[in-house]
Structures are given as structure tokens and as C-alpha cells.
Amino acid sequence: MSESIEPIFISSKENLFLKQVRLLTSDNLKYRKISKVWIEGEHLCHALMNHPQYSFEAVFEKTYWESISFDLNKKYSKAAQKIYLLADGLMKNLSTLPSPQAMGFVIDLPTTPVIQALMPSVILDGVQDAGNVGSILRSAAAFGFVQILAIKGTAALWGPKVLRAGMGAHFGLHLIESIDVESIDALTIPILATSSHRGQSLKLSSKISMPCAWLFGHEGQGVREEMCNRATDWIRIDQPGGEESLNVAAAAAICMHASATNTPNLAN
């Protein structure tokens, strides 16, 4: 940690720093060009601070900053690169939420990582709903699937809705997005695809132990043909209730949990 820093007070919405943050909040894909992401609210910000590999600039409403404890004040001051205190009312110009939060961070994204051939992975092939993507990231973090590979056409992994649905899972994951189908060939672990009618039953399969990669496709169209050809095995999720299909986020959670619990001593 660095030494405590003095906050910078901002009283005008025309401030250059605020204009830069507004570019991030007004364009879901802007982060891909400048490698910075805006997150807001105590939960996400505190989750980020558990991962010191990220550097960030902190933004607080001035009245909120003055209300927090001395110890928390000091913790923020030591962890952040810079701290900005905003005059009342300015935070609403940055927020992507109906009810603006009193704090947010501008984080520096790490350099795009290289695909790890043996790392337990989730492949997202055109999953477009931000809530589904964020939920899948939460499940991946919970069940030890560290690497997320998002094929072009998948919702932006660092978009605000995905971030909120992920609830902080992003910061501990190896995220690689907007990749071509051919990039998946770098994996040397089994690639498992799901179906409601094809393949071996999940509860009977002996092929779901770690490490593996689970492949999930578009909510309506499913996995594209190019990716189907790359699947090592197909796994069927039995549905005794007779529904046609499961929500992709629900299916992902079931599959990842099955892999995690089918692998002895994974937690050790």
C-alpha cells in the first residue's frame, strides 16, 4: 500500500476527470478502448479491494466521505491512487443506477491475459443477456472455474449490468473476451456442452470432473455449429418436470456445481 493521499475536491460537472468518467458510463464498450472501468457502490468497491492486483482511483460524495470512520477513511486513502470528493449532486452525473451511490472506483483493467490451456474454464458462445452472464460469472467463481472465455457476440463482460449481476466475481477471474471461435483450440481440457435431449445424463456422467471447460450458448439459438464441433462430450440435464429447457445461467450453475463436487479434494 502507498502512503495516505490527500483528496481532490471537485465542484463542477465540467471537470475533466468527471467528463472522462462519463465517457465510461455512457458507452458500455468504451472500456475496451481505454482499459478502464467504472464500478459503483460499497459492495463492488469493497470486493475489488480484496484483490490488490487492481489499481484504482476512488470517487466519493464529500458528505459521505466525511461520515465514514477514520479507519475506513485511512484504508481508502492508502489503497487508491487518487481520491476525488464530489460536491453534492455531482454523483448522479456518473451513476448508471436509478439511485446513485455515494462512492465509485475507476479501475485499471489488467493486460488481456493469454488463454491457459489447463485452467478450468467457462466458454460463453453468444450469451447476450447481461444478467445471465453476470450470474454465470458468480457461479464460476464459486465453483472454481477461474477462466472465462467469451466468444464474439457475447455480452460485454465488464459492462455495468454484468458487473452488478456478478457481485464482485469479476475481480478474481481470468477474463478473456471478444475472441474468435478458433481461439478455443488452445484449450487441452475436455470441452463439455449441454443439451436437454442429447448426450449422457449429468447425474450419470463420469466425464465432468475437473479440470474441464463448460460450453454455454445463446439463450435462444444455443451453441453455434462451429463450437458444437469442438465439444468433446455432450451432457444432458434431466428435467423430470417436463420443461423444454433451463435458463442458461441456471444450467451453468448446475453443471459447474456437478463438476466441482465430482472432483475429490477440490476445495483442498
N, C-alpha and C positions, 0 to 999 in steps of 0.2 A: 504494500500500500504506500501511497505517496503521503507527504505531509498535508495537513488540512489546508484548504484553499479558501480564499475569500469569495463570497458570492458576488455575482454581477447583477445589478438591478436593471430591469427593462421596464420602461413606462409607456412605450409607443408600439403600436402594432406594425409600424413601418420599419421596425428594427430589422437589420439584415439577417440576423440569426433566425428570427421568427419567420421571415419570408422563406428561408431555406427549409425550415421545418414544415411550413405549409405546403411546399412542393411535395414533400413526402406524404402528407396526409391527404392531398388532393389527387394523387396518382398512385394506384396500387402497385404499379410496376416500376416506379421511379427508383426504388432501392436497388434494382438490378444494374442501373447505370452508375450510381454513386456509392454503392456498398454501405449504405446507412439505413437504419430502420427506426421508426418512431414506435415506442411502446408506451402505454399509459396505465395508470392505476397502481395502487400499492402492491397488489398480488403479483403482477407481471414483473414489476421493478424489483421487488424483493427476491423473486425467483431468479432473476438474472444475476443478482449479487451473490448467489451461491455458486456462480461459475466465473471465477476471476479471469478466465482467458478472454472475456469480453471487456473492451474499454467503452466508456460511455460518457456523455455529457448529461447532467441532470437538470430538470426544469421543475420549479415549484411555484405555486401561488405564494406570494410573500406572506400572506396571513397564515397559510398552512405551515410554512417553514418556521414561523415564529411560535407556532403552537406545539411543535413536536419537542420531545425530550432532548436534553443536552447530549445524551449518549447517542441517540439516533442521529441527531444533527452532526455530531462528530464522525459517525460512521459513514454517512453520505459524503462528508467533506473529504474524507481520506480515500474513498473508493472512486469518486468521479474525477474526470479530467478537468471539468469546469462545472460550476453551478450557476444557474440563472434563476433569479427571483422575479416573477412577473407581477405587475400591478394587477389589482383585482379586475376581473373581466377579460383579461387577455387570453386566459387558457382556453376559453370557448372558441377562439380563432384557430386553435391547433387540434382540438379534440375530434375524434371520429365517432364519439359516443353521443347518444341523446342527452345524457347528463355528464358534462365534462368532469374529469377527475382533477384532483388538486396537484398531481405530480405525473411526470413522464420522463422517459430517457430517450436520448438519441444514441443508438448503439452502432458501433462499427462492426460490420459483418466480417468474419474471417475470410481469408482467401478460399475460393472454391476448392474443396478437397478432392482428392483422387478417389475413385471407387476402390474400396477394399474388397478383394476377391473372396475372402473367407468370413467377412463380417455378417452376422445375422441381419437380414435386410427386409424392407418392405418396398415393393415396386408399385407405384401408382401410375396406371395407364389411362389417363384421361379422366380421372375422378375430378369432377368440376364443382361440386358443392363445397363451399368453404367450411361449413360446419362439419361435414363428413371428413374432410381432410384433417382438420384440427383434432377431431375425435380420434382418428386413426393414429395421429402422432402421439396423443396421450396414451393410447393403448400400447403403441410400440415402445415408448419409454418405460411403461410399467412392466412389460414382459421381456425386456432385454433385446429388442430389435433396434439396434443402435443406428443403422444406416437406412436412410430414406432416399429412394431413387425415384424422382418424378419425371415421367416422360412428357415431352412437349404436349400441351393441351390440358395438362393438369392445373388445377387452381394454384395461384402463386403461393408458395409455402410461407412467405413472410408477409403476405397481405394481412390487413388488420383483422378481418373476420377469422382467418385461420389462426392468427396469433391468439385471439381471445378464446377460441374453441380449444386451442392447445393448452391453455392454462399454465404456460411455463415449460412445457415439454420440449419445445424447440431448443432450448439452451444446452441440453445435454445430448442432443442428437447430431449425427453426421449427415447433414442435409445437402443433397445434390439435385438440382432441378433443371428443367428445360433441356433434358438430354434426348438424344436420338435413341431409337429402339436398339440399334446396333451396340450402343454403349453397354447394354446389359450383358453382352457376351464376355465382359471382363469378369463376371462372377464365376466362381468354380464350385459353388454350393448348389444343392438341389433348388430348383425353382418350382414352387407349388402353386397351382391355380385352383380356384374353387368353382363349383357348379352345383346347382340344385338337383341335377339329374345325371351327372356324368362323373365317373371315377369311383374310387374306393371310399367307403364311408369314413368320415373323420374319426369316429369313435373306434373304428377297427384298424385304421391305417397304422403301419409300422414305419412310415416314411416321413413323419412330421417332427422328428427330434431335431435339436439344434446341432450345428448351425444350418439354417435354411433361409430361403427367401420366399416370402408370400407375395403373390401377384394379384392385384385387385384392379378391376377395370371400371369403365364409365358406368354411371348409375343406370342408364337405360340400355346402352349398346353392349356393355360388357367389355371383355378383353378383345382388342383388335387381333386380326388373324396373324399378323407378323409376330405378335407376342405369344399367341397360342402355340405357335410352332417352337417357341423357346421354353415352354413349360416342360419340366422333367416329368411331373406327375399331375394328375387331376384328382382333387379331393372333393367329395360330396358332403355337404352339410345336411344331414337328415332333418326333415321338418314334419314331425308327426301331426302337427296341427293343420297341415294341408295348404299353407300359404304358398303362393307362387315363388316368392323369393324374399330374401332378407335385405334390409338396408345394408349398404356396403360397409358402413362403419361398424354395425353390429356383427356382420360376418367376419370382419377383420379382427375384432376383439375375441371372438370365439376361436378363430384359427390360431392367433398368436398365443392365447392362453393355453390351448391344447399343446402347442409346441413347447412352451415353457415348462408345463407340468409333466410333459412326457420325457423330459431330459433330466436324469439324475443329477443332483447336486448343482443345478444351475445357479441357485442362489449363493452357493459357496464359491 
